[in-house]
Amino acid sequence: MNLIKSTGTFGFYTIISRILGYLRDILIAIFLGTGFLADAFFVAFRIPNTFRRLFAEGTFNAAFVPSYTSESLKSNSRSHKFANEIFNLLFLGLLILVLIVELFMPLFVSLIAPGFTDDNEKINLAISLTRITFPFLLFVCLSSFFAAILNSHNKFAAASAAPIILNIVLIVVLFLGKSFGDNLVYYLSYGVSVAGFLQLVFIYNFVHKYYSVKINFYFKYNKEVKKFFKKLLPSIFSSGVTQINILVGTIIASFQASAVSYLYYADRIYQINLAIAGIAIGVVILPQLSKYVHLKKKKNIILIQNKALELSMFLSLPAAAALFVGSEEIISALFGYGSFSEEAVYNSSMALYYFGFGLPAFALIKVFSSFFFANNDTKIPFYISLVSVILNIVISVYFFKIIGFLIIPIATSISSWFNAIVLFIFLKNKNLFEFNKIFISRFFRIVFASILMGAVFYNLISIFKNQLAFDNYLKIIYLIIAVLLSFLFYVLISYLIKAFKYKDIKLRY
């Protein structure tokens, strides 16, 4: 496996998906803004989308890949049998879950957005929209199952490309937005579920070579299946802790008008980097790391771990620096059009600024958790994540009345750094990780290069101050120029100070 190439493949399709996601969101911002309809739709969209992130972005992988890899090393027949048993149990369980939630949707939405309950029109709309979007959960979780099989065989392209379908479908709906009028939010909601089904069909076409579905509800709870499901819930919670924190934030933010929307738009920006610096790396390294753990090849394990950590920092630190110095310009250039006001730009940018403090931690959690998962340990990440979520809730609830919705990104960042640091301490104490000299040397160089890049980006947005003004509809062009020039500078200075070397690109693990 080539770590950089595989991460690059995953990252490429992820970037395409995020770009289309941005186009989708800017159209939503134009047509819906941050008002009544937007808040209701974002709650309805947030729920299945959170599950998508929990399952599709490495979490299901965390429980499935080590077990599937272990069975594959024994024989193909054992891995096929194991996969089929998991699929049937997963399918039945998800079907029951979707039906139960659909039946009790008013209660479900009231728990997710309690702040909506004082407005009958708003809560009823959110309930109706969530009923439409929730079947997406079934489709995306099954898609994640197939993606995990592909990832186990070091095939990452199809799995990372599948989410593009969702954005394409919603963009098509939005382009037809004027003809839908106030019913646009309903058509968007139907689009979510339709896209989920299309995504499932798409990814299944790529998995035939490795696995064929055999539906059989005669279950055998053998040792391997029990072990998998014992790991699944802890891995969902621990690997998806960032998304859980965001969901908690959405619940609390529902008590403040438009706050759900502000957080949503901020979330969309930093998730771009997280998808590559944390999720992509975590997904890519897990199959090979699980294999080497099973074969007890310590030298290979240490090499992969350090390179994964190095690459994660190389991608997340400059991104965090950019958010510190240019969050308002970024939000304005990306979303500041149509119904999206200057006030919305300012509030969303402040949320993004505070999320920026936690960005490296978000990525580290994904990478560190993978080290535990490769060793079939989901309990420690689970308990640490549980404490992290409790810490997030306590801080958010205690200070919400004083600070308002901005406490949510602050609390999320604080709790995430707590999570990352404690994960690292346990890794060291259990001898599951050790630094090599190359990483230690390069880390400080990456920090230095990131600071310089932040300074360059700050000066560029100062030079383009007039062009990046709120009322300039061409501001997106100047933001792209500033970002590209800053990135090129970062790569150049990193190369010159040896924060990375060209040979790393071709290095296999």
N, C-alpha and C positions, 0 to 999 in steps of 0.2 A: 504493500500500500504506500502511495505517495501522499503524505499528509497535506501538503500545500495544494497539490493538484486536486485531491478529493475535496478539500475544503473550498477550493476555488470553484469546482463544479457545483457544489451545494450552494456556495455563495452567489454564483452567477445567476442561477435560476431564482434564488431568493431575492436578489436585487431587482431582477425583472418583475417579480411578483410585487415587491415593495413599490417600485415605480408605478406600476399599474394600480396598486393600492393607493398611492398618493393621488393619482389622477381620479380614482374613485372618490377619495375623501374630499378633494377640492371641489368636485362636482356636488357632493353632498353639502359642503360648506356653502356653495353658491345657492343651491336650491332650498336647503333647510336651515342654514346658519347655526345658531346655538340656542334656539328657542324651544318652544313646546314640542313640536313635531320631532326635532332633532334629539331631544332628551329621551323621548319615548322610543324612538328607533334604536338609539345607541344602547339602551338597556336591553331591548329585544335582540340586538346584534351581539352585545357584549357577552351574553350568557352562552350561546353556542360557540361563539368565537373563542371564549375562554377555554371551553372544553377542547376546541381544536388545538389551541396552544398547549394545553395540558397533555393531550394524547399525541398529537402529530409532531410537536417540536421537541422530540427526544425523550419524553416521559415514558410512553409505552415501550419505546426502545430499551429504556433502562432496565425494565423487568424482563423483557422478552429476549433480547439479543444474547445476554450471557447464557441463559438456559438453552436457547436454540443452538448456539454455537457449540456448547458442551455436547448436546445430542448429535449434532452434525459430525463432530470429531469421532463419535462412536460408529455411526452408520447413517446413510441417507434415509433408510426406512424408519429409523427411530425419530429423526427430526421431522419427517412428514407426519408421522403418527402424532407426535407432540403438537405440531402446528395445527392439525385438524381438530384435536380435542380442545385446544385453546379457542380456535375460531368459533366452534359451535357453542361453547359456553359463553363466549363474548357476545355473539349474535343474539342469543336468547336473553341474556341479562340486559343488554342494551334495549332490546325491543320492549321488555317489561318496564324498564325505567322510563322510556319515552312515553309509553301509554299512561303510566301512573302520573307523571308530571303534567301531561296534557289534561288529565282529568282534574288535577288539583292546581291548575295554573294560577288562579287568583291568589291562592295562598303562597305559591312559589314566588310570584312577582312581588308580592307584598314584602316578602323576606329579603329579596334582592334589592328592591328600591323602596324601602319603608317611607322615605320622604315624599313619595308620590301619593300616598294614601289620603292625604288631605285634599287632593284634587281629583274628583271622580272622573272627569274627562281624560285626564292624563293617565291615571292608573288603568282605566278601561282600555285605552288605546295601547298601552304597553302590554297588557294581558293579551289582547287580540294579536298584536304583532309577534309576541313571543310564542304563541301557539303555532304560528305559521313558520317561524324560524327553527323551532326546537328539533324537528326531525333531522336537521343538519347534523345533530350530535351523532345519531346512528350511523349516518353515511361516513362522516369524517373519522369516527373511531374505527370502523371497519377498514377504511382506507389506510389508517395508521398501522393496522395489523399487517396489511400487505406491504406497506412501506418498510416495516421492521424486517420482514423476510428479505426484501431486496437489500436493505442496509447490511444485514448479516452476511450477505455475499459481496459486500463492498461495492454495491451498485446504488449510487446516490442520486443520479440524474432525475429519474422518473418521480421519485418521492419528493424531491425538492421543487420539481416543476408543477406538480399537481395543484398547489394552491393558486396558481395563476388563473385557473379556470374560474374560481370564485370572483376574482376581480374583473375578468372579462365580462362575465354575465351581468354583474352589477353596473359596470360602465355602460353596457348596452341599454340597460333599463334607464339609467340616468340620462343618457343622450335622448331618450324618448320622454324625458321628464315633463316637458311642457304639455304634452298631450294627456298626461295622467292627472295633472292638477294636484289637489290635496290627497288623492289616492296614491301618490307616488310612494309613500312609506309602505303601503300594502304591497305594491309590486316589487319594491326592494326586498321586502321580507320573503315573498315567494321566490325571488331570485336567489336568496341565500340557500334555501332548501334544494332548489333545482340544481344549483351549482354543486352542492354536496353530493348529489346522486351522480352527476356527470364526472366528478372527481373520482368517485369510487369505480366507475366503469373504466375510466382512463388508466388508473394505476393497476387494476386487475389484468389489463391486457399485457402488462410487462412482467407479471409474476408467474405466468404459465410455465416457464422454463424450470422454475424451482419448486412450485407448489400448485396443486389443483384442489379447489374446494370440494369437500365431500360432506354435505349436510347430513348429520346424524345426531339426533338428540338422545341417543343411548350413551350416557356419559360414564366414563371410567375415571374415578378420582385417584389416579395413580400418584406415585411419589413426586414425579416431575411436575405434574399439573398442580398439585397441592403447593409445591414449592413456589411455582410461578405466581399463583394468586395470593400467596402469603406475602410475596414481594411487591405485588402490583400496587396496592393502595398506598403503602409507604413511599414507593417510588413516584407515584402520581403527586403526592403531597410535597415531597422533598424536591424533586426535579422541577415541579411547577410552582414553587413557592413565590416566585416573582409575580406570576399571573394570579395566584391566590391573593397576594397583597394588593394587586390592582383591583381585583374583584371586591375585596374588603373596602378599598378606597371608594369604589363606585357606590357601594351601599351607604357609606357615610356621606359622600358628596351629594347624594340624592336629596339631602335636607337643605341644600343651598341652590338657588336658581342658577341654571346654566353650568354649574360646576362639573356635572357629568361630562358635558361636551368639552369643556376646557381640558379636563384630564384625558379625554379620549384623543384629542388632537396632539397633545404633548406626548402621550403614549405611542402614537403612531410614528413619531420621529425617532425616539431613542430605540424603539424596537428594531429599526433597520439595522443598526450596528449590533444589537444583541443577537439578532438572528445569525449573524456571521461570526462575531467574536466569541459567542458562547454556545449557542445552540448547534451551529454547523460543526464546530470543532468537537463538541461533546458527542454528537451523533457519529461523526466520522471515526473518532478514535476508539469508540466502545467495542466494535467487533474484533479489531486486531488486539486491543488491550485485553479483552476477555480471553482470547486465544492464548496469548502469552502468559497470562495468569494461570490458565489451565495447564499449560506446558511448563510452568515455573521458570520462564526465561527472564530473570531479573534485570539483566543488562538491557534487553529490549524494552522492558516495562519502564525503566527509568528514562530511557531515551525518548520514548513517546510522551511520557508525562511532562518532561521538561520542554519539549518542543511544542506541545499543546499549550502549555502555560505561557511560553514565550510568544507564540502566535496570537493568543488571546489578548495579552497585554499590548502587543504591537498594533492591534486593531482597535482596542477599546480606549486606551489612554488618549490618543489624539482626538478621537471622537468626543470624549468628555471635555477636553480642552476647547474644542469648537463650540460646544454647548454653553460653556462658561462665558465666552466672550461674544457670542452671536445668537443667542436663543431668540431674541425678539426679531432680529432680521430674518432668521430662518423661518419662524412661524409666519411672519408677514409675507415673505416671498412665496411660501408654499400654500398658505390658506387665506391670506388677506384679500379676498375678492367677494363681490356680490353681497350677500347677507352677513358676511363675516366682518364685524366692526373692528375699529381700532381698540376698543375696550376688550373685545374677545382676543385680539392679537396679544395685548399686554398680559392678560390673565393666563392665557395658554402658554405664553413664553416664560412667565414666572414659574409655572408648573414644570416646564421643560428644563429650566435652569436648575431647579432642585433635584429633578430626576438625574441630571448630569452627574451630580456628586455620587450617585449610586451605580452609575453605568459600569465601571470596572468591576464592582462587586457582583452585579447581575451576571456578568460573564464568568467571573471566577466560580460562582455557585454552580453553574452548568458544568464547568470543567472539573472542579473538585468532586462534585457528586458522581461524575463518570468514573473516577478512580475507585470510589466505594462500590459502585454498581458492578464494575468489572470483577470485583472480589466477592460478588453476591451478598454484599452488605447493604441493605436498604434501611435498617433500623436506625443507625446512627444519623444519617442525613434526615430521616423522618423526625426524630426527636429534636434535632437542632432546628429544623424548619418549623416545627410546632411552636417552640419557644420564640422563634423569630416572628411568626405571625401574631402570637399573643403580645409580644413587645410592640409590634406595629399597631395593633388595635388599641392598646393602652395609651400610647402616645397620641394617636389620631383622635380618639374620643376625648381624652383629657384636655387637649389644646384646641379642639375644633371651634369651640365657641369664642376663643380668644383670637386665633389666627385665621380661621376660616378654612377653605378647601386646600390652601397651600400647605397645611400641615400634613396632608396625605402624601405628596411626593417627598417631603422632608422625612416623615416617619418611615416610608418605604425604603429610602436610601439608608437611614440609620439601621433599620432592622436587617437590611441586606448585607451591610458591612459586618454586622454582628454575626450573621449566618456564615459568611465567607471566612471570617477569622476563626470562628470556632471549628468549622469544617477542617481548616488547615491544621489547627492544633491537634485534632483527633487523628488526622492523617499521619502527622509526625509521631504522635505517641504510639500509634499502632504499627509503625514502620511500613506504611503503605506508600510513602513518598519520600524522596530525598533529592535535594538540589544537586545539579552538576555545576561545575565551574563556568561553563559556557553561558548558562542562563543567568547566573548572578552578575557576570560581566555585562551581558547584553541588556539586562533589565534597567540599569541606571542610564545606559545610553538611550534606550527607548524613552525613558522619562525625560531626558534632556531634549531629545528630538521632538517630543510632544509639546514641550513648553515653547520651543522655538516656533513650531508650527502654529500654536495658539497665538503667538505674537504676530506672525505673518498674517493670519486670518483676521485678527483684530485690525491691523493696519489696512488691509484690503477693504474691509467693510466700512472703514472710516473714509477711504478714498472714494468708495462708491456710495457715500452717504445719501446724496441726492437721488441717485439712480435706484437706491433701495427704499426710498420713501414710500409710505403706505399707499399713496394715490398713483404711484407709477405702476402701470399694468405690465411693464416689461421687466420688473424687478427680479423675476425668477431667473432671467438670463444672466444678470449680474451676480446673483447668488451662485449659480452654477460655475461661472468664471472664477469667482473667489474660492469656491470649494476645490475646484480642479487645480488651480495654481497652488493652493495651500497643500493639497495632497501630493502634488509633484515635488514641491519643496521638501515635504516630510520624507518621501521615499529617497530623494537625493541625499539629504543630510544624514538619514539613517544608514545609507550605503557608505557614505564617506567616513562616518565615525564607527562603522562596522557594527551597527545595531542588528544588521542581518547581512548575510553573504549570498551571492548568486548560487553557490553550490547547494544551499538549503532547498532550493526550488526542485532540484532533481533527486534529493535524498529520499530513499525508500526505507520503510520501517517494518 
